[in-house]
Amino acid sequence: MPFLEFTPNLARQVAVPAGEFPGGSVREVLESAFSTRPDTRPYVLDDQGGVRKHVMVFVNGEQIADRRALTDAVQPGDNVFVMQALSGG
């Protein structure tokens, strides 16, 4: 199974799951994680189901291409990383 991890600054806002979650696409992996912690979903996805503007999702260090439908493929053993952009000065 793919391994899903969230950046520590996002973890300070909401208790986010980290670990292996089933799925063959980024959406399937995220939805598996959200099923255990539904309060995490609004921090990552917008009301249309796409990745929020200030959130980035990577698979094996590469930014995903499909931020709307999240169809980027993942394989067992892949690493999915979700980070929230920081702003300020």
N, C-alpha and C positions, 0 to 999 in steps of 0.2 A: 504494500500500500504506500501511497505518497505520504510524506511527512509534512505537516502544516505547522508553521510557526508564525507568531506575530511579534512585531517590534516591541521592545519594553515600554516605550512611551505610550503605545496603544493599550498595553496591559495595565497601565496606571489608571486608565479611564474606565475599563470594564474587565472583569475576569475573563480572559480569552483562553480557549483551549489550545493546547500544543500537543502534537502527537500524530500518529498515523490515522488517516481517515480514508475510507474507500472512495473511489471515483476514477473515471477515465478522462475527465475534463476538469478545468479549474472550478467551474460552477458546481459540479458534483462533489468535489472535495470540500469546497466552502459550505455547501448546503448540509453535508454530513456533519461538519463542525457546528454549524448554526443549530442543528437539531438538538445538540446537547446544551448549547448556550444561546438561545434565541435573542437575548439582549445584545449580543455581539453584532448581529446582522446590520442594524442601522448605522453602526460606526464604520462599516466597510462598504455596504451597498446603498445606493440611493433608492428612492421610492419606485423607480423603474426597473430595479434589479441590476443596474450597472455599477461599476466601481465608482465610488465617490471621487470628486474632482481632486481632492488632496490625499488620496490613497493610491499607493502603487502596489502591484502584485507581480512577483517574480517567480519563475520556474527555473530552478537550477541556475540562478544568477542572471537570467535573461528576462527583461520586462515582457509581460504578456502583450500580445497583439490585439486581442479582442476584449476591450474594456466594457462592452455593452452586453454581449451574450455569454462571455466567458467560456468560449468553446476551445480554447487552447488545450491541447492534449497533455495529459500527464500519465506517466508510467509508474509501476511499482518501484519504489526506491527514489523517485524524484523528490526534490525539496521545493515546497511552495512556501514563499515568504511574503507576508503582508506588512507593509509599513505605511505609517501616516506621516506626511510631510510636515515639517516644523517650519514655522514662520516667526518673524520678529527680528529684533535687532539687539 
